[in-house]
Amino acid sequence: MAGPILSVLFIIVVARLLLRNYNPQAVLLLAGLSMLVVAYFLKLPLPDLQRPTGVVGFDFFASIKESFSKTNASVGLMIMAIGGFVAYMDKIGASDILVHLAMKPLQLFKRNPYLAASMVIPIAQVLFIAIPSAAGLSLLLMASLFPILIRLGVSRLSAVSVITASTAFGIGPACATTASAIEIMDMDTVFYFLHYQIPLVWPLSLVMMVTYYFTNRYFDQKNKEKTEEIPNTEAAKPSVPAIYALLPILPIVLLLVFSEIFSFFENPIYLDTSTVMFISLFVALGFEAIRHRQLKTLMASLQVFWNGMGDIFKSVVTLIITADIFAKGLISLGFIDGLISSTTSMGFSMTGIGIAMTIMIFLAAMLMGSGNAAFFAFGPLVPNIAGQLSMGTTTLMLPMQLAASMGRTVSPVSGVLIATAEIAKVSSMDIVKRNLIPLGAALLVMLVYHFM
Protein backbone atom coordinates (compact mmCIF):
# COMPACT_ATOMS: atom_id res chain seq x y z
CA MET A 1 0.00 0.00 0.00
CA ALA A 2 3.06 2.31 0.09
CA GLY A 3 2.55 3.40 -3.54
CA PRO A 4 -1.13 4.41 -3.23
CA ILE A 5 -0.47 6.20 0.07
CA LEU A 6 2.40 8.16 -1.48
CA SER A 7 0.25 9.01 -4.51
CA VAL A 8 -2.37 10.55 -2.19
CA LEU A 9 0.36 12.64 -0.53
CA PHE A 10 1.54 13.82 -3.95
CA ILE A 11 -2.04 14.77 -4.85
CA ILE A 12 -2.37 16.84 -1.66
CA VAL A 13 0.92 18.67 -2.32
CA VAL A 14 0.00 19.34 -5.97
CA ALA A 15 -3.45 20.63 -4.99
CA ARG A 16 -1.93 23.03 -2.43
CA LEU A 17 0.61 24.36 -4.91
CA LEU A 18 -2.00 24.87 -7.63
CA LEU A 19 -4.30 26.69 -5.20
CA ARG A 20 -1.36 28.98 -4.36
CA ASN A 21 -1.06 29.85 -8.07
CA TYR A 22 2.23 28.04 -8.72
CA ASN A 23 2.91 27.46 -12.42
CA PRO A 24 0.70 24.44 -13.22
CA GLN A 25 2.95 23.04 -15.97
CA ALA A 26 5.94 23.01 -13.63
CA VAL A 27 3.97 21.55 -10.72
CA LEU A 28 2.44 18.71 -12.75
CA LEU A 29 5.67 17.87 -14.59
CA LEU A 30 7.83 17.74 -11.46
CA ALA A 31 5.21 15.84 -9.50
CA GLY A 32 4.75 13.31 -12.31
CA LEU A 33 8.49 12.73 -12.72
CA SER A 34 8.93 12.45 -8.94
CA MET A 35 6.21 9.79 -8.77
CA LEU A 36 7.84 7.84 -11.58
CA VAL A 37 11.19 7.94 -9.75
CA VAL A 38 9.54 6.80 -6.49
CA ALA A 39 7.74 4.02 -8.35
CA TYR A 40 11.08 2.83 -9.74
CA PHE A 41 12.69 2.61 -6.30
CA LEU A 42 9.60 0.80 -4.98
CA LYS A 43 10.05 -1.66 -7.87
CA LEU A 44 6.59 -0.85 -9.25
CA PRO A 45 5.90 -1.17 -13.00
CA LEU A 46 6.69 1.96 -15.00
CA PRO A 47 4.87 3.06 -18.18
CA ASP A 48 5.93 1.19 -21.31
CA LEU A 49 8.04 3.19 -23.74
CA GLN A 50 7.89 2.73 -27.49
CA ARG A 51 11.68 3.00 -27.60
CA PRO A 52 13.48 2.65 -24.23
CA THR A 53 16.87 4.35 -23.98
CA GLY A 54 18.50 1.48 -22.09
CA VAL A 55 19.14 3.62 -19.00
CA VAL A 56 16.32 4.01 -16.48
CA GLY A 57 17.27 7.59 -15.63
CA PHE A 58 17.07 8.57 -19.28
CA ASP A 59 13.77 6.71 -19.70
CA PHE A 60 12.05 9.24 -17.44
CA PHE A 61 12.90 12.00 -19.90
CA ALA A 62 11.99 9.75 -22.83
CA SER A 63 8.50 9.59 -21.27
CA ILE A 64 8.28 13.36 -21.60
CA LYS A 65 9.39 13.16 -25.23
CA GLU A 66 6.81 10.49 -26.03
CA SER A 67 4.05 12.50 -24.34
CA PHE A 68 5.00 15.48 -26.51
CA SER A 69 5.05 13.32 -29.65
CA LYS A 70 1.74 11.63 -28.87
CA THR A 71 -0.05 14.85 -27.91
CA ASN A 72 1.30 17.00 -30.73
CA ALA A 73 0.42 14.36 -33.32
CA SER A 74 -3.22 14.09 -32.19
CA VAL A 75 -5.12 16.23 -29.72
CA GLY A 76 -2.36 18.86 -29.55
CA LEU A 77 -2.47 19.56 -33.28
CA MET A 78 -6.27 19.60 -33.21
CA ILE A 79 -6.43 22.11 -30.35
CA MET A 80 -3.76 24.32 -31.93
CA ALA A 81 -5.55 24.27 -35.29
CA ILE A 82 -8.83 25.24 -33.65
CA GLY A 83 -7.10 27.96 -31.65
CA GLY A 84 -5.59 29.39 -34.80
CA PHE A 85 -8.93 29.24 -36.60
CA VAL A 86 -10.70 31.02 -33.72
CA ALA A 87 -8.07 33.78 -33.82
CA TYR A 88 -8.47 34.14 -37.60
CA MET A 89 -12.28 34.31 -37.33
CA ASP A 90 -11.89 37.16 -34.87
CA LYS A 91 -9.37 38.94 -37.08
CA ILE A 92 -11.52 38.94 -40.23
CA GLY A 93 -14.72 39.83 -38.37
CA ALA A 94 -16.55 36.56 -39.01
CA SER A 95 -17.34 36.06 -35.30
CA ASP A 96 -18.73 39.61 -35.07
CA ILE A 97 -21.14 39.19 -37.99
CA LEU A 98 -22.29 35.80 -36.67
CA VAL A 99 -23.14 37.41 -33.34
CA HIS A 100 -24.88 40.32 -35.02
CA LEU A 101 -27.13 38.10 -37.14
CA ALA A 102 -27.80 35.55 -34.40
CA MET A 103 -28.89 38.25 -31.96
CA LYS A 104 -31.98 39.09 -34.01
CA PRO A 105 -33.90 35.81 -33.48
CA LEU A 106 -32.39 35.42 -30.00
CA GLN A 107 -33.69 38.76 -28.73
CA LEU A 108 -36.61 36.92 -27.11
CA PHE A 109 -34.07 35.39 -24.70
CA LYS A 110 -32.71 38.81 -23.76
CA ARG A 111 -34.89 38.90 -20.66
CA ASN A 112 -33.86 35.38 -19.66
CA PRO A 113 -30.37 34.71 -21.02
CA TYR A 114 -29.75 31.89 -18.52
CA LEU A 115 -32.51 29.85 -20.14
CA ALA A 116 -30.73 30.21 -23.48
CA ALA A 117 -27.43 29.22 -21.83
CA SER A 118 -28.99 26.11 -20.26
CA MET A 119 -30.48 25.06 -23.60
CA VAL A 120 -26.94 24.82 -24.97
CA ILE A 121 -26.38 21.62 -22.95
CA PRO A 122 -28.78 19.19 -24.70
CA ILE A 123 -28.27 20.76 -28.13
CA ALA A 124 -24.49 20.54 -27.94
CA GLN A 125 -24.71 17.05 -26.43
CA VAL A 126 -26.24 15.91 -29.72
CA LEU A 127 -23.29 17.49 -31.54
CA PHE A 128 -20.93 15.71 -29.15
CA ILE A 129 -22.24 12.35 -30.35
CA ALA A 130 -21.13 13.21 -33.88
CA ILE A 131 -18.01 15.17 -32.87
CA PRO A 132 -16.64 13.04 -30.01
CA SER A 133 -13.77 15.30 -29.01
CA ALA A 134 -14.47 17.24 -25.82
CA ALA A 135 -11.77 19.84 -26.43
CA GLY A 136 -12.51 19.99 -30.17
CA LEU A 137 -16.26 20.55 -29.86
CA SER A 138 -15.90 22.99 -26.96
CA LEU A 139 -13.44 25.13 -28.91
CA LEU A 140 -15.70 25.10 -31.97
CA LEU A 141 -18.56 26.31 -29.76
CA MET A 142 -16.26 28.93 -28.28
CA ALA A 143 -15.79 30.30 -31.79
CA SER A 144 -19.46 30.30 -32.74
CA LEU A 145 -21.68 30.23 -29.63
CA PHE A 146 -19.65 31.87 -26.88
CA PRO A 147 -19.85 35.45 -28.21
CA ILE A 148 -23.61 35.05 -28.75
CA LEU A 149 -24.17 34.03 -25.14
CA ILE A 150 -22.04 36.95 -23.94
CA ARG A 151 -24.08 39.36 -26.04
CA LEU A 152 -27.31 37.94 -24.60
CA GLY A 153 -26.18 38.98 -21.15
CA VAL A 154 -24.50 36.09 -19.30
CA SER A 155 -20.98 36.33 -17.93
CA ARG A 156 -17.95 34.75 -19.56
CA LEU A 157 -17.86 32.08 -16.85
CA SER A 158 -21.52 31.22 -17.33
CA ALA A 159 -21.09 30.91 -21.08
CA VAL A 160 -17.95 28.78 -20.91
CA SER A 161 -19.42 26.58 -18.15
CA VAL A 162 -22.41 25.43 -20.22
CA ILE A 163 -20.17 24.90 -23.24
CA THR A 164 -17.88 22.59 -21.27
CA ALA A 165 -20.92 20.90 -19.70
CA SER A 166 -22.10 19.84 -23.15
CA THR A 167 -19.23 17.33 -23.20
CA ALA A 168 -20.01 15.84 -19.78
CA PHE A 169 -21.53 12.63 -21.17
CA GLY A 170 -19.30 10.60 -23.46
CA ILE A 171 -21.81 8.52 -25.41
CA GLY A 172 -22.37 7.33 -28.96
CA PRO A 173 -20.64 4.92 -31.33
CA ALA A 174 -17.76 7.30 -32.05
CA CYS A 175 -16.85 7.86 -28.39
CA ALA A 176 -13.55 6.26 -27.29
CA THR A 177 -14.87 5.09 -23.92
CA THR A 178 -17.96 3.61 -25.59
CA ALA A 179 -15.73 1.66 -27.96
CA SER A 180 -13.72 0.36 -25.02
CA ALA A 181 -16.84 -0.53 -23.02
CA ILE A 182 -18.55 -2.50 -25.77
CA GLU A 183 -15.32 -4.34 -26.53
CA ILE A 184 -15.00 -5.37 -22.89
CA MET A 185 -18.67 -6.41 -22.69
CA ASP A 186 -18.77 -7.88 -26.21
CA MET A 187 -21.96 -5.95 -26.98
CA ASP A 188 -23.28 -4.29 -30.12
CA THR A 189 -22.45 -0.57 -30.20
CA VAL A 190 -25.82 0.70 -31.41
CA PHE A 191 -27.70 -1.55 -28.97
CA TYR A 192 -25.64 -0.22 -26.06
CA PHE A 193 -26.16 3.36 -27.25
CA LEU A 194 -29.94 3.12 -27.75
CA HIS A 195 -30.93 0.82 -24.89
CA TYR A 196 -28.48 1.81 -22.15
CA GLN A 197 -26.78 5.16 -22.72
CA ILE A 198 -29.68 7.31 -23.96
CA PRO A 199 -32.21 6.20 -21.28
CA LEU A 200 -29.74 7.17 -18.55
CA VAL A 201 -28.34 10.35 -20.11
CA TRP A 202 -31.54 12.24 -20.95
CA PRO A 203 -32.75 12.65 -17.34
CA LEU A 204 -29.22 13.67 -16.32
CA SER A 205 -29.22 16.34 -19.04
CA LEU A 206 -32.46 17.74 -17.63
CA VAL A 207 -30.92 17.84 -14.14
CA MET A 208 -27.91 19.72 -15.48
CA MET A 209 -30.07 22.22 -17.39
CA VAL A 210 -31.97 23.11 -14.22
CA THR A 211 -28.93 23.25 -11.94
CA TYR A 212 -26.86 25.31 -14.38
CA TYR A 213 -29.74 27.77 -14.76
CA PHE A 214 -29.84 28.53 -11.06
CA THR A 215 -26.10 28.12 -10.37
CA ASN A 216 -24.95 30.50 -13.09
CA ARG A 217 -27.64 33.05 -12.30
CA TYR A 218 -26.67 32.97 -8.61
CA PHE A 219 -22.94 33.37 -9.21
CA ASP A 220 -23.41 36.12 -11.80
CA GLN A 221 -25.65 38.10 -9.44
CA LYS A 222 -23.25 37.53 -6.56
CA ASN A 223 -20.27 38.73 -8.61
CA LYS A 224 -22.17 41.41 -10.48
CA GLU A 225 -19.67 44.09 -9.57
CA LYS A 226 -16.88 41.96 -11.06
CA THR A 227 -18.50 41.08 -14.37
CA GLU A 228 -17.63 43.02 -17.47
CA GLU A 229 -20.08 45.43 -19.00
CA ILE A 230 -22.33 43.68 -21.49
CA PRO A 231 -21.90 45.04 -25.02
CA ASN A 232 -24.75 47.02 -26.50
CA THR A 233 -26.99 44.62 -28.41
CA GLU A 234 -27.96 47.43 -30.78
CA ALA A 235 -24.39 47.91 -31.94
CA ALA A 236 -23.83 48.78 -35.57
CA LYS A 237 -23.58 45.97 -38.07
CA PRO A 238 -19.96 44.86 -38.61
CA SER A 239 -18.41 45.98 -41.88
CA VAL A 240 -18.03 42.44 -43.29
CA PRO A 241 -20.43 40.64 -45.66
CA ALA A 242 -23.23 38.67 -43.99
CA ILE A 243 -22.03 35.46 -45.64
CA TYR A 244 -18.98 35.58 -43.35
CA ALA A 245 -21.31 34.40 -40.55
CA LEU A 246 -21.12 30.91 -42.12
CA LEU A 247 -17.38 30.63 -41.55
CA PRO A 248 -17.31 30.04 -37.75
CA ILE A 249 -19.91 27.27 -38.03
CA LEU A 250 -18.43 25.71 -41.19
CA PRO A 251 -16.21 23.24 -39.25
CA ILE A 252 -19.23 21.93 -37.31
CA VAL A 253 -21.23 21.53 -40.52
CA LEU A 254 -18.40 19.63 -42.24
CA LEU A 255 -17.89 17.32 -39.29
CA LEU A 256 -21.60 16.53 -39.16
CA VAL A 257 -22.04 16.02 -42.89
CA PHE A 258 -19.08 13.64 -43.11
CA SER A 259 -19.74 11.94 -39.78
CA GLU A 260 -20.09 8.15 -39.61
CA ILE A 261 -23.31 8.72 -37.67
CA PHE A 262 -25.23 9.88 -40.76
CA SER A 263 -23.51 7.99 -43.62
CA PHE A 264 -24.69 10.40 -46.32
CA PHE A 265 -22.24 8.98 -48.87
CA GLU A 266 -22.09 5.52 -50.39
CA ASN A 267 -18.29 5.55 -50.13
CA PRO A 268 -17.54 6.90 -46.64
CA ILE A 269 -15.48 10.08 -46.45
CA TYR A 270 -13.53 10.51 -43.22
CA LEU A 271 -12.57 13.98 -42.05
CA ASP A 272 -10.95 14.49 -38.65
CA THR A 273 -11.21 17.76 -36.76
CA SER A 274 -7.72 19.01 -37.64
CA THR A 275 -8.29 18.44 -41.36
CA VAL A 276 -11.63 20.23 -41.16
CA MET A 277 -9.99 23.24 -39.50
CA PHE A 278 -7.46 23.60 -42.33
CA ILE A 279 -10.22 23.20 -44.96
CA SER A 280 -12.25 25.90 -43.20
CA LEU A 281 -9.19 28.16 -42.98
CA PHE A 282 -8.65 28.01 -46.72
CA VAL A 283 -12.34 28.67 -47.38
CA ALA A 284 -11.99 31.77 -45.19
CA LEU A 285 -8.85 32.78 -47.11
CA GLY A 286 -10.85 32.46 -50.32
CA PHE A 287 -13.50 34.80 -48.94
CA GLU A 288 -10.81 37.28 -47.93
CA ALA A 289 -9.16 37.06 -51.37
CA ILE A 290 -12.44 37.97 -53.07
CA ARG A 291 -13.11 40.73 -50.57
CA HIS A 292 -9.71 42.48 -50.56
CA ARG A 293 -8.03 41.38 -53.80
CA GLN A 294 -4.59 42.14 -52.30
CA LEU A 295 -2.28 39.15 -52.27
CA LYS A 296 0.25 40.65 -49.86
CA THR A 297 -2.44 41.56 -47.30
CA LEU A 298 -4.03 38.14 -47.66
CA MET A 299 -0.75 36.33 -47.04
CA ALA A 300 0.08 38.58 -44.09
CA SER A 301 -3.28 37.80 -42.49
CA LEU A 302 -2.34 34.12 -42.31
CA GLN A 303 0.18 35.03 -39.60
CA VAL A 304 -2.78 35.50 -37.25
CA PHE A 305 -3.58 31.79 -37.64
CA TRP A 306 -0.01 30.73 -36.81
CA ASN A 307 0.12 33.11 -33.85
CA GLY A 308 -3.14 31.64 -32.57
CA MET A 309 -1.69 28.13 -32.83
CA GLY A 310 1.42 29.23 -30.94
CA ASP A 311 -0.58 30.86 -28.16
CA ILE A 312 -2.59 27.67 -27.65
CA PHE A 313 0.55 25.53 -27.65
CA LYS A 314 2.37 27.47 -24.96
CA SER A 315 -0.66 27.79 -22.70
CA VAL A 316 -2.80 24.71 -23.37
CA VAL A 317 -0.89 21.91 -25.08
CA THR A 318 2.04 22.09 -22.68
CA LEU A 319 -0.38 21.76 -19.77
CA ILE A 320 -2.05 18.71 -21.34
CA ILE A 321 1.37 17.09 -21.80
CA THR A 322 2.45 17.71 -18.20
CA ALA A 323 -0.94 16.48 -16.96
CA ASP A 324 -0.30 13.26 -18.93
CA ILE A 325 3.03 12.81 -17.10
CA PHE A 326 1.24 13.42 -13.80
CA ALA A 327 -1.38 10.77 -14.67
CA LYS A 328 1.37 8.27 -15.55
CA GLY A 329 2.95 8.90 -12.18
CA LEU A 330 -0.31 8.25 -10.35
CA ILE A 331 -0.90 5.02 -12.25
CA SER A 332 2.70 3.85 -11.67
CA LEU A 333 2.36 4.33 -7.91
CA GLY A 334 -0.73 2.12 -7.95
CA PHE A 335 -3.27 4.87 -7.25
CA ILE A 336 -5.99 3.16 -9.30
CA ASP A 337 -5.24 -0.31 -7.93
CA GLY A 338 -5.23 1.06 -4.39
CA LEU A 339 -8.66 2.60 -4.83
CA ILE A 340 -10.09 -0.67 -6.12
CA SER A 341 -8.54 -2.89 -3.45
CA SER A 342 -9.56 -0.58 -0.61
CA THR A 343 -13.16 -0.59 -1.81
CA THR A 344 -13.48 -4.34 -2.25
CA SER A 345 -11.84 -5.00 1.15
CA MET A 346 -14.39 -2.90 3.06
CA GLY A 347 -17.13 -5.46 2.71
CA PHE A 348 -19.58 -3.22 0.85
CA SER A 349 -22.79 -4.64 -0.59
CA MET A 350 -23.20 -5.10 -4.34
CA THR A 351 -24.89 -1.70 -4.64
CA GLY A 352 -22.34 -0.09 -2.32
CA ILE A 353 -19.39 -1.29 -4.38
CA GLY A 354 -21.09 -0.14 -7.58
CA ILE A 355 -21.59 3.33 -6.11
CA ALA A 356 -18.04 3.41 -4.71
CA MET A 357 -16.51 2.37 -8.04
CA THR A 358 -18.49 5.04 -9.89
CA ILE A 359 -17.41 7.75 -7.46
CA MET A 360 -13.80 6.57 -7.61
CA ILE A 361 -13.61 6.78 -11.38
CA PHE A 362 -15.21 10.24 -11.20
CA LEU A 363 -12.49 11.37 -8.76
CA ALA A 364 -9.74 9.65 -10.77
CA ALA A 365 -10.81 11.47 -13.96
CA MET A 366 -10.98 14.72 -12.00
CA LEU A 367 -7.44 14.25 -10.70
CA MET A 368 -5.90 13.04 -13.96
CA GLY A 369 -7.76 15.45 -16.23
CA SER A 370 -8.70 12.66 -18.62
CA GLY A 371 -11.88 10.62 -18.72
CA ASN A 372 -10.28 8.23 -21.18
CA ALA A 373 -7.24 7.57 -18.97
CA ALA A 374 -9.42 6.91 -15.93
CA PHE A 375 -11.82 4.63 -17.77
CA PHE A 376 -9.10 2.72 -19.62
CA ALA A 377 -7.50 2.02 -16.22
CA PHE A 378 -10.73 0.90 -14.51
CA GLY A 379 -12.80 -0.54 -17.38
CA PRO A 380 -10.98 -3.86 -17.98
CA LEU A 381 -11.41 -4.72 -14.29
CA VAL A 382 -15.23 -4.46 -14.42
CA PRO A 383 -16.10 -7.98 -15.69
CA ASN A 384 -14.05 -9.61 -12.93
CA ILE A 385 -15.50 -7.37 -10.20
CA ALA A 386 -19.06 -7.78 -11.54
CA GLY A 387 -18.60 -11.55 -11.65
CA GLN A 388 -17.47 -11.66 -8.03
CA LEU A 389 -20.51 -9.62 -7.01
CA SER A 390 -22.98 -11.56 -9.23
CA MET A 391 -23.81 -8.22 -10.88
CA GLY A 392 -24.49 -7.60 -14.55
CA THR A 393 -21.43 -6.18 -16.28
CA THR A 394 -23.47 -3.42 -17.92
CA THR A 395 -24.96 -2.42 -14.56
CA LEU A 396 -21.48 -1.50 -13.36
CA MET A 397 -19.93 -0.45 -16.67
CA LEU A 398 -22.49 2.18 -17.74
CA PRO A 399 -22.32 4.55 -14.74
CA MET A 400 -18.54 4.18 -14.59
CA GLN A 401 -18.21 5.16 -18.23
CA LEU A 402 -20.37 8.26 -17.76
CA ALA A 403 -18.65 9.16 -14.48
CA ALA A 404 -15.30 9.21 -16.30
CA SER A 405 -16.39 11.94 -18.72
CA MET A 406 -18.26 13.79 -15.94
CA GLY A 407 -15.12 13.85 -13.78
CA ARG A 408 -13.10 15.31 -16.65
CA THR A 409 -15.56 18.21 -16.84
CA VAL A 410 -14.69 19.29 -13.29
CA SER A 411 -10.92 18.82 -13.63
CA PRO A 412 -8.84 22.02 -13.75
CA VAL A 413 -6.12 20.11 -15.63
CA SER A 414 -8.37 18.64 -18.33
CA GLY A 415 -7.73 19.70 -21.91
CA VAL A 416 -11.27 20.94 -22.44
CA LEU A 417 -11.23 23.29 -19.43
CA ILE A 418 -7.70 24.51 -20.08
CA ALA A 419 -8.41 25.29 -23.73
CA THR A 420 -11.77 27.01 -23.20
CA ALA A 421 -10.45 28.96 -20.21
CA GLU A 422 -7.62 30.34 -22.33
CA ILE A 423 -9.97 31.59 -25.05
CA ALA A 424 -12.52 32.96 -22.56
CA LYS A 425 -9.72 34.65 -20.57
CA VAL A 426 -10.89 33.11 -17.30
CA SER A 427 -9.34 30.69 -14.80
CA SER A 428 -9.93 26.95 -15.23
CA MET A 429 -10.43 26.77 -11.45
CA ASP A 430 -13.29 29.26 -11.74
CA ILE A 431 -14.89 27.04 -14.39
CA VAL A 432 -14.54 24.10 -12.01
CA LYS A 433 -16.41 26.06 -9.34
CA ARG A 434 -19.27 26.67 -11.77
CA ASN A 435 -19.32 23.05 -12.96
CA LEU A 436 -18.95 21.32 -9.61
CA ILE A 437 -22.51 21.84 -8.28
CA PRO A 438 -24.38 20.80 -11.48
CA LEU A 439 -22.05 17.85 -12.15
CA GLY A 440 -22.22 16.79 -8.51
CA ALA A 441 -26.02 16.89 -8.69
CA ALA A 442 -26.00 14.88 -11.93
CA LEU A 443 -23.67 12.30 -10.36
CA LEU A 444 -25.93 11.96 -7.32
CA VAL A 445 -29.05 11.57 -9.46
CA MET A 446 -27.29 8.98 -11.62
CA LEU A 447 -26.30 6.93 -8.58
CA VAL A 448 -29.81 7.00 -7.14
CA TYR A 449 -31.56 6.47 -10.48
CA HIS A 450 -29.29 3.63 -11.62
CA PHE A 451 -28.48 1.71 -8.46
CA MET A 452 -31.46 2.25 -6.16
Residue pairs with C-beta under 8 A, 6 or more apart in sequence:
1 338
2 42
3 38
3 39
3 42
3 44
3 332
3 333
3 334
3 335
3 338
4 333
4 334
4 335
4 337
4 338
4 339
4 342
5 338
6 35
6 38
6 333
7 35
7 329
7 330
7 333
7 334
7 335
7 338
8 335
10 31
10 34
10 35
10 329
10 330
10 333
11 330
11 367
13 31
14 27
14 28
14 31
14 326
17 27
18 24
18 27
18 412
18 429
19 429
24 319
24 322
24 412
24 413
25 318
25 319
25 322
26 322
28 319
28 322
28 323
28 325
28 326
28 413
29 64
29 322
29 325
29 326
31 326
31 329
32 322
32 324
32 325
32 326
32 327
32 328
32 329
33 60
33 64
33 325
33 329
34 329
35 326
35 328
35 329
35 330
35 332
35 333
36 46
36 47
36 60
36 63
36 325
36 328
36 329
36 332
37 60
38 333
39 45
39 46
39 329
39 332
39 333
40 46
40 56
42 333
44 332
44 333
44 334
45 332
46 59
46 332
47 63
47 328
47 331
47 332
49 59
49 62
49 63
49 66
50 66
51 62
52 59
52 62
53 59
53 62
63 325
63 328
64 321
64 325
67 321
67 324
67 325
67 328
68 321
70 324
71 317
71 320
71 321
71 324
72 317
75 133
75 135
75 320
75 415
76 313
76 317
76 320
76 321
77 274
78 133
78 135
78 136
78 272
78 273
78 274
78 277
79 135
79 136
79 139
79 312
79 316
79 317
79 320
79 415
79 419
80 309
80 310
80 312
80 313
80 317
81 273
81 274
81 277
81 278
81 309
82 135
82 136
82 139
82 140
82 143
82 251
82 273
82 277
82 312
82 419
83 139
83 308
83 309
83 311
83 312
83 316
83 419
83 422
83 423
84 277
84 281
84 304
84 305
84 306
84 307
84 308
84 309
84 312
85 143
85 251
85 277
85 280
85 281
85 305
85 308
86 95
86 139
86 142
86 143
86 308
86 423
87 304
87 305
87 307
87 308
87 311
88 281
88 284
88 301
88 304
88 305
88 308
89 95
89 143
89 247
89 248
89 284
90 96
91 301
91 304
92 240
92 244
92 247
92 284
92 287
92 288
92 301
93 238
93 239
93 240
93 244
94 240
94 244
94 245
94 247
94 248
94 284
95 143
95 144
95 147
95 248
96 147
96 238
96 240
97 237
97 238
97 240
97 241
97 242
97 244
97 245
98 144
98 147
98 148
98 244
98 245
98 247
98 248
98 249
99 147
99 148
99 151
100 235
100 237
100 238
100 245
101 242
101 245
102 148
102 245
103 148
103 151
103 152
103 233
106 116
106 148
106 152
107 233
109 115
109 116
109 152
110 152
110 153
110 233
113 149
113 152
113 153
113 154
114 154
114 158
114 212
114 213
114 216
114 217
115 213
116 149
116 152
116 154
117 149
117 152
117 154
117 158
117 159
117 162
117 212
117 213
117 216
118 162
118 209
118 210
118 212
118 213
119 209
120 141
120 145
120 149
120 162
120 163
120 165
120 166
121 162
121 165
121 166
121 205
121 208
121 209
121 212
122 205
122 209
123 166
124 137
124 141
124 145
124 163
124 166
124 167
125 166
125 169
125 201
125 205
127 137
127 166
127 252
127 256
128 134
128 137
128 166
128 167
128 169
128 170
128 171
128 172
129 171
129 172
129 174
129 175
129 261
130 172
130 174
130 255
130 256
130 259
130 261
130 262
131 137
131 140
131 252
131 255
131 256
131 259
131 273
132 170
132 172
132 174
132 175
132 176
133 273
134 164
134 167
134 170
134 371
134 405
134 408
134 409
134 414
134 415
134 416
135 415
135 416
135 419
136 273
137 166
137 167
138 163
138 164
138 166
138 167
138 416
138 419
138 420
139 419
139 420
139 423
140 251
140 252
141 163
141 166
142 160
142 163
142 420
142 423
142 424
143 248
144 248
144 249
144 252
145 159
145 163
146 159
146 160
146 163
146 423
146 424
149 158
149 159
149 162
150 156
150 159
150 230
150 231
151 230
151 231
151 233
153 230
154 216
154 220
155 216
155 219
155 220
155 223
155 227
155 228
156 227
156 228
156 424
156 425
156 426
157 216
157 219
157 220
157 424
157 426
157 430
157 431
157 434
158 216
158 219
158 220
158 434
159 424
160 420
160 421
160 424
160 426
160 431
161 212
161 216
161 431
161 434
161 435
162 212
162 216
163 420
164 409
164 416
164 417
164 420
164 431
164 435
165 208
165 212
165 409
165 435
165 438
165 439
167 405
167 408
167 409
167 416
168 208
168 405
168 406
168 409
168 439
168 442
169 197
169 201
169 204
169 205
169 402
169 405
169 406
170 176
170 177
170 178
170 371
170 401
170 402
170 404
170 405
171 178
171 193
171 197
171 198
171 201
171 402
172 178
172 193
172 197
172 261
173 179
173 189
173 190
173 193
173 260
173 261
174 259
174 260
174 261
176 372
177 371
177 372
177 375
177 376
177 379
177 401
177 404
177 405
178 189
178 192
178 193
178 197
178 401
179 189
180 375
180 376
180 379
181 187
181 192
181 375
181 379
181 397
181 398
181 401
182 188
182 189
182 192
184 379
184 380
184 382
184 383
184 393
184 397
185 192
185 383
185 393
185 394
185 397
187 394
192 394
196 394
196 398
197 398
197 402
200 398
200 399
200 402
200 446
200 449
200 450
201 402
203 445
203 449
204 402
204 442
204 445
204 446
207 438
207 441
207 442
207 445
208 438
208 439
208 441
208 442
211 437
211 438
211 441
211 442
212 438
215 434
215 437
215 438
216 434
219 433
219 434
220 227
240 291
241 287
241 291
243 287
244 287
247 280
247 283
247 284
247 287
250 280
250 283
251 273
251 276
251 277
251 280
254 271
254 276
254 279
254 280
255 271
255 273
255 276
256 262
257 264
258 264
258 265
258 269
258 270
258 271
260 268
260 270
271 279
281 305
285 298
285 301
285 302
288 298
288 301
289 295
289 298
292 298
311 422
312 419
312 422
315 418
315 422
316 415
316 418
316 419
316 422
319 413
319 418
320 369
320 415
320 418
323 368
323 369
323 370
323 413
323 414
323 415
324 370
324 373
326 368
326 369
326 413
327 368
327 369
327 370
327 373
330 336
330 367
330 368
331 373
331 377
335 364
336 364
336 374
336 377
336 378
339 360
339 364
340 357
340 360
340 378
340 381
340 385
343 353
343 356
343 357
343 360
344 353
344 385
344 388
348 356
350 389
350 390
350 391
351 451
351 452
353 385
353 389
354 389
354 391
354 395
354 396
354 399
354 451
355 447
355 451
357 378
357 385
357 396
357 400
358 399
358 400
358 403
358 443
358 446
358 447
359 403
359 443
359 447
360 378
361 374
361 375
361 378
361 400
361 403
361 404
361 407
362 403
362 404
362 406
362 407
362 443
363 407
364 374
364 377
364 378
364 404
364 407
365 371
365 373
365 374
365 375
365 403
365 404
365 405
365 406
365 407
365 408
365 411
366 407
366 408
366 410
366 411
367 411
368 374
368 411
368 413
369 408
369 411
369 412
369 413
369 414
369 415
370 408
370 411
370 414
370 415
371 404
371 405
371 406
371 407
371 408
372 404
374 404
374 407
374 408
375 400
375 401
375 404
378 400
378 404
379 397
379 400
379 401
382 393
382 396
382 397
382 400
383 393
385 396
386 392
386 393
386 395
386 396
386 397
389 396
395 450
398 450
399 446
399 447
399 450
399 451
402 446
403 443
403 446
406 439
406 442
406 443
408 414
408 416
409 416
409 417
409 435
409 439
410 432
410 435
410 436
410 439
410 440
411 417
411 432
412 418
412 428
412 429
412 431
412 432
413 428
417 428
417 431
417 432
418 428
420 431
421 427
421 428
421 430
421 431
